[in-house]
Amino acid sequence: MSKPDDNKIGISNSIRTLRFLNNEMTQKQLAEHIGVTRQTVMAIESNKYSPTLEVAFKIAEVFNLPLDKVFSYRSDK
């Protein structure tokens, strides 16, 4: 059974999982790597805020992954 947010339209991400798989990196550590606040990372991770393209690329770079392995977009089409 899917969760209510599984069908949500918009940008989603796998940041929480990636942080866990990278030595359980904290939100604060990620924030320091990309030059934003921990609160910003928390908002991006919980899909309450869409990052700028620059921040999205920085996040992907931290995890050494292409952008589409960190972020995905779901439309209603």
Beta strands, then each sheet from edge to edge (+ up, - down):
strand 1: 10-13
strand 2: 71-74
sheet 1: 1+ 2-
end
